[in-house]
Amino acid sequence: MTLRLYSYWRSTSSWRVRIALALKGLEYQYAAVDLLGGEQWSEAHGARNPTHQVPVLEVEADGQPLRRLLQSMAIIEWLDEVHPSPPLLPPTADGRARVRALAELVNSGIQPMQNAIVLKLLREKVPGWDRSWAQGAIAGGLAALELAVGDGGAGRFCHGDAPGLADCYLVPQLYSARRFGVDLAGLPRLLRIEAACTVLPAFQAAHPDRQPDAPAPATRST
Ligand SMILES: N[C@@H](CCC(=O)N[C@@H](CS)C(=O)NCC(=O)O)C(=O)O
């Protein structure tokens, strides 16, 4: 089976999938989609994903038609079902509901508020307003996540002592928060979990700076 991930180095949604692939030790082909250069709007990418977004995971297997998986949550859950070891979701229904809720706080609660298309529309309506909007949305969402992980279910990671689905969402979101200049001082649990993640080789391999389409630091836009 060949896996091909359509990704952009700094896309937090692609990064989630890269972490999951790395945690599972799965080899994959990296196919860069240059979001800054507008490549997502090409006909070719539109055929892969009607939303023109990344990530897209293509799956090629002998004798089977090409499959395209969309949406980081669906992709990571598919990976977990098809490649169950190590598991990214806990064994109990209660545990899975907790982990999915933590991930959704980021996936549907924070990231859609600060994604590039939303900020562009805001900027066009009220110049200069996009950054403070994003800061407010991220700060509010992360404050809720800090409380949610403090319910007793966290260990070294968001759920227990092994990295899992919720951690795939947390780490990229904290990176994004820093890019937007959000004050993270009131989030000690999230920062402690992030520190436990970032020492792991899987999280290091998935980092934007390590991706083939990452530009040299001196040539990066903010
Ligand atoms: N809910 C989607 C979100 C995907 C998403 O927002 N992708 C962004 C990058 S993080 C994107 O492709 N944006 C296209 C653009 O900036 O034009 C997922 O989890 O996969």
The ligand as an SDF file (V2000), in Angstrom:
LIG
                    3D

 20 19  0  0  0  0  0  0  0  0999 V2000
  -10.9380   20.6000    8.9250 N   0  0  0  0  0  0  0  0  0  0  0  0
   -9.8890   20.4910    7.9370 C   0  0  0  0  0  0  0  0  0  0  0  0
   -9.2000   21.8210    7.8300 C   0  0  0  0  0  0  0  0  0  0  0  0
   -8.2830   21.8960    6.6410 C   0  0  0  0  0  0  0  0  0  0  0  0
   -7.6720   23.2830    6.4790 C   0  0  0  0  0  0  0  0  0  0  0  0
   -8.1740   24.2840    7.0030 O   0  0  0  0  0  0  0  0  0  0  0  0
   -6.5810   23.3360    5.7250 N   0  0  0  0  0  0  0  0  0  0  0  0
   -5.9290   24.5890    5.4690 C   0  0  0  0  0  0  0  0  0  0  0  0
   -4.4740   24.5640    5.9090 C   0  0  0  0  0  0  0  0  0  0  0  0
   -4.3050   24.2490    7.6420 S   0  0  0  0  0  0  0  0  0  0  0  0
   -5.9330   24.8620    3.9760 C   0  0  0  0  0  0  0  0  0  0  0  0
   -5.7470   23.9590    3.1870 O   0  0  0  0  0  0  0  0  0  0  0  0
   -6.1470   26.1080    3.5870 N   0  0  0  0  0  0  0  0  0  0  0  0
   -6.1880   26.4770    2.2150 C   0  0  0  0  0  0  0  0  0  0  0  0
   -5.8770   27.9090    1.9840 C   0  0  0  0  0  0  0  0  0  0  0  0
   -5.2220   28.5230    2.8460 O   0  0  0  0  0  0  0  0  0  0  0  0
   -6.2700   28.4050    0.9290 O   0  0  0  0  0  0  0  0  0  0  0  0
   -8.9480   19.3540    8.3440 C   0  0  0  0  0  0  0  0  0  0  0  0
   -8.8330   19.0990    9.5450 O   0  0  0  0  0  0  0  0  0  0  0  0
   -8.3620   18.6980    7.4730 O   0  0  0  0  0  0  0  0  0  0  0  0
  1  2  1  0
  2  3  1  0
  2 18  1  0
  3  4  1  0
  4  5  1  0
  5  6  2  0
  5  7  1  0
  7  8  1  0
  8  9  1  0
  8 11  1  0
  9 10  1  0
 11 12  2  0
 11 13  1  0
 13 14  1  0
 14 15  1  0
 15 16  2  0
 15 17  1  0
 18 19  2  0
 18 20  1  0
M  END
$$$$
